[in-house]
Amino acid sequence: MAPTRRALVIGTGTGGLASAAFLAKDGFDVLALDAGAEIGGYLAPFSRDGFVFDQGLHYVGACRPGQLVHEVLQSLGVDASELFCELDPDAFDLYRFPDLDIRVCRPLAAYRERLGALFPDEAKGLRHFFGLLDGAARMHDALARGILGRPVLTDLVALTGVPALLNWSQRPLRELIEQSTSDERLRAVLAGQSGAWALPPSRVVGLAALLYMAHFSDGAFFPRGGGGGLRDALVRAAEAKGAQFRTRALVERIETERGRVTGVVLAGGERIEADIVVSAVDPTITLGRLVPAADLPTSLRRKAAVIEPSMAVFQIWLGLRRDVRAYGLGAQNIWLYPSYDVEEGFSSRFTGKLPPRPMLFVSPTSLKDTSGALAPEGGSSLVVLTYVPHARFRKWQSLPEAERGPAYAAYRDELAQWMLKELDARYPGLVGDVVVQAYGTPLTAADRTRATAGAPFGPAMTLSQWGPKGFRTRTPVTGLFLAGSGVFGGGVAPCLLSGLAASFLAKLSPR
């Protein structure tokens, strides 16, 4: 019998955990390394005074039997039906504009009818937009079954819409929206999920946005126990097949010989040999810092050097000794837009100046989780976030958190008050009986997850970086593969798929 091959996984976010689980399932001797003190990346929760907070997970789609996330997890022995609870099917997303609330419901046909009733003069444009969105949903399901090796005859129907959809792989979402309607309010509604990919409609690839929206065409879900619940399920699945995990193991370089990976060297000099290495950290780190430059084409090294990250996030974590359902919140995400100009919420990325009022994303996590594990009885955990330019924090990024000083703390507090003022204007009196009030800046994300430029979604899904122009699972170095948000995009489903793809290609890699 051939000897068992050793596989190392660098990073233990969703992509790294999935890689470790699939590699172990496929018979590799797996060791997953994390530079931090805790496994999980953005799935790793933190707790204070009885409240548990997520760092990045807000909702997941395709969790029903036969759908993508459910089937991927099931192949690892994880029961998604048990793990996830469904968000409000009548309003898993709530868009709040100055004088218009939009309740995003499931299924897709019901949401289209709801918008048709609100915008009766826009039937033709809605038919055009939702025709493409419905095609993206069919493509999403067909791709999922194909990846999992379970195609069905009806998947041929999805192919009929491919040419029209592929046309939007080279055009931005805003162009599709403007082609569909001239109504200012409806344009804002169709762009309402823009915060989920951290780009304005003018810059995100149309097809990428459609596929993301399609992922939630049959509802949205949240893991019981929050991100930590999903993390623990993936760790158990990996460990059940023999995978091991190690924290405080910072990889300093990936070693190669004659164009083939041979192992890694940790900070401090320890060398760990391997036949396969899956790097589930940002590709700009893997290809720009860890791999010897001589092993990569010049074009790939240049690409890693100039890649644009997604926008950085500023978060407020609130633990309240009150039930926020009394203020109209439920098992849903809330997107608060101060105007119908969705682009404005992202303008700081390009100008460096914050808008007068922030666009906010509000996630009442304790209401999404039916287990009751995220807040004490009668209390609520709440996450409030907005997007900010990483450049505003750059002068402090080289300093340890404890040494960033009063100027950093003052600017952090200023941003938090700017956000809380807007939240109070939209939900008067919501924040009160505060037990925990903690802040997460772009530097906090870099500290805890080593996210490049504090960006939670990896490389931005722009026309010059997405799809064939993005990074791929396979690298020019034999035995080295990429996983995580830098491969198929940010979010749980793309990262799970990245781990599956890395394991599949690792099996095919020559010994």
Secondary structure as UniProt FT lines:
FT   STRAND          6..10
FT   HELIX           14..25
FT   TURN            26..27
FT   STRAND          29..33
FT   HELIX           41..43
FT   STRAND          46..48
FT   TURN            49..50
FT   STRAND          51..53
FT   TURN            65..66
FT   HELIX           68..74
FT   TURN            75..77
FT   HELIX           80..83
FT   STRAND          84..86
FT   TURN            89..90
FT   STRAND          93..97
FT   TURN            98..99
FT   STRAND          100..104
FT   HELIX           108..118
FT   HELIX           120..122
FT   HELIX           123..147
FT   TURN            148..149
FT   TURN            153..154
FT   HELIX           155..159
FT   TURN            160..161
FT   HELIX           162..166
FT   HELIX           167..169
FT   HELIX           173..180
FT   HELIX           184..190
FT   TURN            191..193
FT   HELIX           194..196
FT   TURN            197..198
FT   TURN            201..203
FT   HELIX           206..215
FT   TURN            216..218
FT   STRAND          221..223
FT   TURN            224..226
FT   HELIX           227..240
FT   TURN            241..242
FT   STRAND          244..246
FT   STRAND          251..257
FT   TURN            258..259
FT   STRAND          260..266
FT   TURN            267..268
FT   STRAND          271..273
FT   STRAND          276..279
FT   HELIX           283..285
FT   HELIX           286..290
FT   HELIX           293..295
FT   HELIX           298..306
FT   STRAND          312..320
FT   HELIX           324..327
FT   STRAND          333..336
FT   HELIX           342..346
FT   HELIX           348..351
FT   STRAND          360..363
FT   HELIX           365..368
FT   TURN            370..371
FT   TURN            377..378
FT   STRAND          380..388
FT   HELIX           390..396
FT   TURN            397..398
FT   HELIX           401..403
FT   HELIX           405..426
FT   TURN            428..429
FT   STRAND          434..440
FT   HELIX           442..449
FT   HELIX           452..454
FT   TURN            456..457
FT   TURN            463..465
FT   HELIX           467..469
FT   STRAND          480..482
FT   TURN            485..487
FT   HELIX           492..508
//
